[in-house]
Amino acid sequence: MAHLHSLRVFVSADTHKAAPPKSPIFSPRTHLKPNPSISIPRRNGPVTPLSQTQKLNLEVSPHRAVSAVRLMRIELGGAFADLLNEKGKGSGHNEMGYVERTLGFRTRELDDRDLRLVTDMVGGTVRWRRYLDHLISSLCHNENTFRTMEPLLLQILRIGTYEIVKLEMPSYAVVDENVRLAKVALRPGAGNMVNGILRKLVVHKENNTLPLPKVEGDDRTQARALATIHSHPVWMVRRWTKLLGQEEAIKLMMWNNHDPTFSLRANCAKGVTRADLVTKLNSLEVPHEPSSHLDHFVQIKTGMQVIIQAGLLKQGLCAVQDESAGLIVSVVDPQPGEVIIDCCAAPGGKTLNMASQMSGQGAIYAIDINKGRLRILKETAKVHQVDGLITTVPSDLRRFAKDCPMKSDKVLLDAPCSGLGVLSKRADLRWNRRVEDMEELKNLQDELLEAAST
Ligand SMILES: C[S@@+](CC[C@H](N)C(=O)[O-])C[C@H]1O[C@@H](n2cnc3c(N)ncnc32)[C@H](O)[C@@H]1O
């Protein structure tokens, strides 16, 4: 039996950030018909390591080309996490290599501005996918044209539609750029199709007649219309409308479609104060605001790529952490000398935050079922200089609670959850969750809470 002295259980349900699936090695060009009239050398045969033999194409805007390929990877392989990678190198495959193999030509390397544009364009296009697809399919000759559209062409159209309708960029430049990309990456006919659809869209936009559904009819029909207008799955709309009423459900969807704010936590375990972090952000020209809730936190809206490239995260000077996660830690209120069990700890955001507040005294047992994610925690703990306090325990909490009674001052349970509370930050998540997942998660949460409470 567990010998617990002054046990306190803190429960939090945070997003289960699953490790991104390995990027598939695919060659979408196999579905794409090369255009003989364009003199770009094509690679023949199966995917080979990146070569420098492909012609450098300076005609197309590189951020659109990279965005289109990244969108295909996300849709085919769930590679959304690459959005935060340094020039796309972190996934084990060089992103520019993917671009070259997919499009059949090289673009110039992306500069910081291009990277910011790619991040915004990909995030926005993923978030607004249902809405964009509705507009595109309404403007196609017939439904079949949309349903059978090749993946790269669809991504180019989504990008163009997003730029025109949501970013309100100068329409004719957007049309020209996307037409050129479709022509060069696919064939002239694809360019003509992009031209036809985007030009119709521009006319509708200018006349304020975008073909969007009306919110009318029975509950199901209204939910479908709202799902399209606010770009969410129908089941989420139905669930929230039932729980909150239509007005609040709409507000929630509008919130989810906002550009997200990110927060950084200054790592006091390394002697970094918020003032030090602010000085660094000023020198990098990253706009920021101090958190009004937490002493070590700073909010940013843009500039994540700059921060990554400046090495602030790699050097452990700060960590990306939501203020909501920081608030959980402030409820736990870790004190030097305490023993804390963190029941679902990986990849360690809260463990590291707690450890940073313990002045090098005490112990945290970081339990998690996922060994790979615990390894990340262990490595980050070294970089953050809090590894002396943390013992990682790869185990299923339900088994561990039965087999290994132990004593602690505090217990934190950060159970896996739906992630529906962080849809503005994780634009892809709304398309990956199913209603059935909710029931499964609820059962798991019950079991974990039961185990943690012992
Ligand atoms: C919300 S995440 C934890 C996030 C973490 N606390 C942080 O702040 O970075 C939930 C974690 O629960 C873990 N988990 C799921 N089922 C578990 C189980 N039966 N026993 C232990 N850990 C489990 C997952 O592997 C995942 O890492």
The ligand as an ORCA input file, in Angstrom:
! r2SCAN-3c Opt
* xyz 0 1
  C      -0.884     15.672    -21.697
  S       0.457     14.656    -21.971
  C       1.526     15.125    -20.674
  C       2.213     16.437    -20.917
  C       3.268     16.720    -19.869
  N       2.749     16.718    -18.538
  C       3.940     18.041    -20.130
  O       3.648     19.031    -19.453
  O       4.784     18.092    -21.041
  C      -0.136     13.114    -21.421
  C       0.919     12.043    -21.283
  O       0.286     10.919    -20.690
  C       1.004      9.774    -21.102
  N       0.208      8.554    -20.793
  C      -0.855      8.067    -21.458
  N      -1.304      6.947    -20.874
  C      -0.506      6.720    -19.800
  C      -0.465      5.703    -18.815
  N      -1.355      4.694    -18.805
  N       0.511      5.765    -17.877
  C       1.404      6.783    -17.889
  N       1.416      7.755    -18.810
  C       0.475      7.734    -19.751
  C       1.249     10.036    -22.568
  O       2.329      9.249    -23.018
  C       1.533     11.544    -22.580
  O       2.908     11.774    -22.577
*
